[in-house]
Amino acid sequence: MNSPLNKIKNALPPPLRDFARHTWYELHRASQWPAATFHPWRRASIKRLSELKDSHLGERCFIIGNGPSLKKTDLSRLRNEYTFGMNRIYLLFNELGFTTSFYVSVNSLVIEQCLADILCLPIPCFLSWRSRYAFHENEAGMALHPNDQTIFLHTTYSGPKFAADVRGRLWEGATVTYIALQLAYFMGFQQAILIGVDHNFSTQGKPNTTVVSQGDDPDHFDKRYFGKGFRWQLPDLETSERGYRMAHEAYTQAGRQVLDATIGGKLDVFPKVDYGELFK
């Protein structure tokens, strides 16, 4: 049964309903701005980000998705490359024998459940400002605090945009990969190469719905990734593609490139390249 609020919403003409929704999101983002700008943790993060601006002009980087195709990808070739790893990519680090150059996670459920692991990473870790609420005493009685590697990003679900300057607000575009693309642009990378971005999930359902995994994870490189009992959100591939198109346009207009070297990936926004050819 519809709630009274939903009945009111449904009774409004579509243009008025869209205006009300847009206005609510604008007000919500405005309410987030003071803390995301003046809180000491964010001030320290903005300073760190300023130091990274254009720090890799003209260079290339690899943005590593977490799809099953990573198992078919020779990741040893990335040892001396600049790399962005995301979410639970650290499950690979022992096997690889090296870490990625940077780590990114903006999903609240991932950060909440994996924060202790994230804080052990010896690399810059970009986390959503929203995740500050996860920094508290956990069930084991261990206090979790931001460390020298923690950099908070002011990311939002609404307000689609491509942020050339990540010291302000970034739109998440329903995928952490979109955040990594904005970070790479800000750092000055001339070429950002995607791998492991399969853009294909066997688990189906309404996008953004929170579910609890009932067994091994078939949609990522490791069955433990979102293993049994892990809470996660179903993918929103349509919104992700909208973000990817915005990234493609921003990079192209700046004379830069995003290339897709994912083996067997379903994403068709960026030019495809053969992974092996990149190292010849």
N, C-alpha and C positions, 0 to 999 in steps of 0.2 A: 504493500500500500504506500502511495506517495505521502511524504510528510507535507504539512502545511506550507513549508518553505518551498518545496519542489512544486507544489500546486501553483504557488504564486509565480515562480520562475516560468513554468510552462504556459501560464496565462499571458505572459508578456509577449508582445510582438518580437520576432527574431532580432531586428535591428536594436531595439531597446534592451533586449536581453544581452546581446553582444556588448553594447555600450556599458551596461552595468558590470558585466564580467571584467571588461578591460579596465574600468575605473577602479574596481576592487583590487585587481592585481597591481595597478599603479600605486594605490595607497599602501598596499602591503609592502611593496618594494621600498617605498619612501620611509616606512616605519623601520625598516632594517638598516637604513643608511647610516644613522649616527653611530651605532655600535660597530658597524663594519668599516667605519672610517676612523673613529677616535679611540676605540678600545686599545690598550697597550699591546695586546697580542697582535692586533691587526696593524698597528703602527710599525711594530718590529718587522712584520711580514712585508709591508709595503716598502720598507727600507731594503730588505733583502731582494725583493723583486726589482727595485731600481738598480741594484748592482748587477742583475742578470740581463737587463735590457741591452739588446744588440751585442751580447757577449759572444755570439757565434755567427757573426755576419759572414755570409758566403759559404758556410759549411752545410753538411747534410746530417740528418738524423733519421733514426728508425723509431717509429711508434709501434710498439708491440701489443697487438690485441691478444686475447686469451682463448681464441677458438681452437678446436681440435686440429686444425691445419698446422699448428706449431709443431706437432709431433712429426710432421713431414718436412719441416724446415730446419736446415742446418744452422742452428743458432750460434755455433762456435765461431762463425764468421763475424759475429758482432762484437767480439771481445774488445776490439780497438775502435769501435764506432760509438758515436753519441746515441744513446737510447733512452726512450721513455717506457717504463713499465707501469702497469696499472692494476689496481685491485689486488688480486691474489697471485700476481706474477712471481712473487718471492718464493712460491712453492717450487720453482724451477732453479733457484739460485745455487743450491748445493750441487745439483746435477751439472749445471753449467760451469761452475767453478769461478763465476764472476757475477756481479750484480749489474743492473741497468744503471745508467748515469743519473736518472731521475725517477721518482716514483710519484704517481698521481692517483688519488681516490677522492671522489666527491659523493658517492652514494652513502647515505646515512647508515643503512643497514650493514654495509660492508665495514665501514669504519667502526661502528659500535661493536661488532662481533670480532673484529680483527685488530683492534687498536694496540693491544700489547705486542703483537707481532710487528705492526707498522713502526712502533717506536724503537724497535731493535734495529731497524735498517740504517746502515751507515751512509746514506745518500740523502740529498734534499727530497723531502716528502711534501708534496702539495696536497693539502686537504681542504675540504669545503669549510667555510667559516661556520656553517651550521653545525659542524661536527664538534665544535667547542664544548657542547653539552655532554659529549662522551668522555671528557677528561674529568674523571672523578674516581673515587675509590671503587675498585671492582669487587666481584664476589669473593675473591681470594684475599680481600683486605689490602690490596696493593694500590697505592695512589698513582694515578696516571697523569702526567703533566706534559705539556709541550716541551720539546727539547730543542737543541741548536739546529736540528735538521727540519723542524716543523715550519712550514710556510702556509699560512691560511689564505685561501682565495675566496672572495665574495662572489659565490655562484648562486644562481637562481633558476627555478624551474620555468618561470615565465619571462616575457620580454625578449623575444628572439632577436639576436644580434650576433655579429662576430666582433669580438673585442680585440682590437689591435694593441690596446694597452690593458694588460691584465691586472694592473694595480687598482682598477675600478671594478665594475660589475661584469661578470661573465655569464652568458646564458649556457646552461648545461646541454641543451639539445638532446636530452634523453640518452646520452652516452658519454662516458669519461673520455673516450677517444676524441671527441670534439673539444673538450677542455685541453687535452694534450696538443691538439693542432693549434689552438690559440696561444698556448705557452711557447710552442716552437716558433711561431710567427714573431712573438714578442722578443724572443731571444735572438732573432735575426737569421735563423736557419734559412738557407736558400732553397733547400729541398727536404721535404718531409716524406718518408717512405713508410707506407703501412704494410705490416705483415701480421698474420694471425687475426685479421679482421674479417672473419668468415661471413658475418652478416646473415646468419642462417641458424635457426634454433629449432630443435625437434620438440621442445616443450612449448605447448600452445596455450593460449588463454588471452583474456583481456589485457592489453598493454598496461603496464605500471601496477598491476595487481600484486600485492604482497602474498607470497606463497611460502610454504615450508617444504624443503626438499625431503622426499620420502626414500631416497636411496642414492646410489652413485650418480654423479653428474655426467650426462652424455654430451653436454653442449660446450665444454671447455677442455683444455689440454690435459687436465688431471681430474680423475673421478672424485677427488676430495675437494675440488674447487668450491662448488656449492653442494657439498655432500649431505648425507642424511642429517636432518635437524636444522640445517642452515636456512635462515630466512632471507629471501631475496625477492626482487621485483621482476615480473615478466617484461621482456624487451618491448620497446616501442620503436620498431624499425622505420615507420613512416616519419616520425619526428626526427629520428637520427638522420635520415636521408635529407631532410630539410636543412639540418645543420651542416651536413657534409657539402651540400650545394653552396651554402654560404661560405664555407671555408675555401672551396674550389674557386669561387669568384674572387675572394679576397687575395688569395695567393696569386692568381692569374693577373689581377690588376696591378699587383706589386712586382710583376716579373719573376715570380717564384713558382715552385711546383709542389704539388702533392701527387705522389705516385702510389699505385697499389700493387704490391708484390705478393699479396696473399695467394697462397697456393689453393686454387679451386674456390676462391671467395665468390660470393653472390653479389657484392656491392658493385654497382656499375656507374658510379659518379666520377671517379678519377681514372686517368689513363692507367692501363695495365702494363706492367713490366715483368720480365722474367727475373726472379730473385737471383739466380746464379749469375746472370749477365751483369749484375750490379758490381761484381767483384773482379771483373776482368779488366 
